[in-house]
Amino acid sequence: MRRRTPDVSFGQVWPTLAESQGWKFTPADNGSGTIRGQYEDFPVLIPPRSRFRRPGSYLQIELTVSNPRDCYFKLSSGFRSSILKRYDAKSLTVGDKTFDRQFLLSGDPEPLVPQCFKSVVLRQKLLKARWMGSLEIKLFEQTLTFLLKDQGMANVRHMESYLEALAALARVIEALKPLV
């Protein structure tokens, strides 16, 4: 059962998030650490912040999912995506003008990928997360990765809303019918 997480200072974000969810936090020498646990039915990994240049400049969450259609996709927003869209980079559309304008979506199989984003509630959560920084969500094999750069570390409550959106997307992926 998920519990509400209190506001904490930035330095306490990782251990507080782990404790609030009943997850395991393994500290690292650089003041960061790894979090492992379960969110709803999905194994979760939040790798150390040291994977990128500036500590605290991003949030990465990985969920392990069943991918019955062996689907791959990448959904991205931010400066690079807006430049690519401006120069007519190919992007799949989901039929929501606001969402399609904000995100660059690619993947395979092409007819199936937009179906993963048909939930209005999911799209609203992703649009909200997009305003917190540059957002990228990738599905590759059995790993669904959420990467939020810039302001993604604002507070633990935001991280929990990101987890909710990611779990909703994971449920959609797992509900895809396997190829026979």
N, C-alpha and C positions, 0 to 999 in steps of 0.2 A: 504494500500500500504506500502510495506517495504521500509525503508530508510536506507542508509548507515550509520553506526555508527562510530563516531570518536574513535581513540585510547584514552584510559583513563587509569588512574592508577588503581591498583587492588582494592583499597578501594571504587572506584566509579563504579565498574563494574555493580552491580545490579541496582542501580537507572538509570544509563546510558542506559543499555539494555532495561529496562522498558520504559523509555522515548522514545527511538528510535523506539520502536514498537507500541507505544500508549497504553501500558499496565499499570496496577496499581502495584506500589511497596508499600508494607507495611513494614516499618522498624521494626526491633526487637531490644531489649535491648542489645543484644550481638554484634551489629554492622552488623548483617546480616539482612535478611528480606525475605518476600515471594513475589513472582511475580505471578500475574494472568493476563491472557489476551487471545487473540485469535491469532493464527498463521494460515493464510490461512483460512480453514474452521474448524480448530480444537481448542477447548479450551486447554489452556496451563497452567500448574502449575510448577513453579520452587520453591521448598520448601526451608526453611531456611537451611543454611549451618550447623547449630548446630546439625543436625541429625547424624553426624559422629564425630569421635574422634578429628580429627585435622581440624579446620576451614581452608578453602581454599584448601583442598586436594582432592576435588571432585567437579563434576558438575552433578546435577540430574535435568532432564527435564521430565515432564509427559504430555502426550497428551491424551485426551479422544477421543476414536474412536468407530465407529460402528464395531462390530465384528460378522458379520452374520453367520460365521461357528463355532463360539465359539471355535476358535483356541487358542492354548497356545504355546508359545515358549520362549526359552532363548538362546541368542547368546552371547558368552563371549570370551574374549581374555585376555591375560596377563599371569603372572607366573603360577597361579594355573591351568589355562586352558591348558597351554603348558605341564605341568607335567601330567595332566590327559590324554592328547592326547598321550604322550610318552608311557604311560602304557595302551594304547588301550581302553580308555574310548569310549563308543559308541557315535558317532557323526554323525548326518545327513549331507549329502553333497549336494552342489548346482551345482557341475560340473565345478567349477573354481578352479584349483589346488592351486593357490596363496591364494584365499579366504578360501578354505577348510583347508589349512595348518595353517592359522592364527587364525581361529575361531573354537570354539566348539559349535555345534548347536544341541539342543534337543527340543522336543515339540510333540504336538499331535493336529490333526491327522498327523502322520508321512509323508504320501505322499504329504500332502498339505503344510507343513511348508517350505520345500526348495523352493517352488514356490514363496513365499513371497520375496525371495532374487534373483530372476532371472534377474533383471535389472542390466546391466553392470555398469551404472552410479551410482546406489545406492551402489553396492559392492565397487566401487572405493572410494566413499565418506566414507564408513565405514572403509575401509583399511587405508585411510588417518587419520581418527579420531583415529584409533587403535594406530597409532604411537605417539599420544599425551598422551597416558597413557593406563591403563587397562580399557577396554571397556566392558560394559554389556548392552544388550537391552533385555527387557522382554515384552511380551504381556500376560496379564492376565485379563480376562473378558473384560472390556471396557477401560483399561488403558495400554498405551504403554509407558514404562519407559526407558529412556536413562541414563546410569550412567557411567561417565568417571572419573576415579581416577587418581591421580598424577598430570599431567601437564594440565588438562582440563580447567583450568581457565586462560590460557595464555592471551587472550584478547577477547573483545566482538565480533570481526569479526569471530573468530573461533566458538564461540557459535552460531552465525547466520548460519554458514555452518552446524553445528550439527542439528539445527532446520530444515534446508532444507532437510537433509537426513532423519530425523525422519518423516517429513511431507510426503516425497516420500513413505516411508514404510507404513505410515498410509493410504495413498491413495490405495496402493496395497491391504492392509487388507480389507478396505471398499469395494473394487471391487470384493472380493471373493463372489461367488454365494452361497446363503443360501441353506441349506439342505431342501428338500421338503418332 
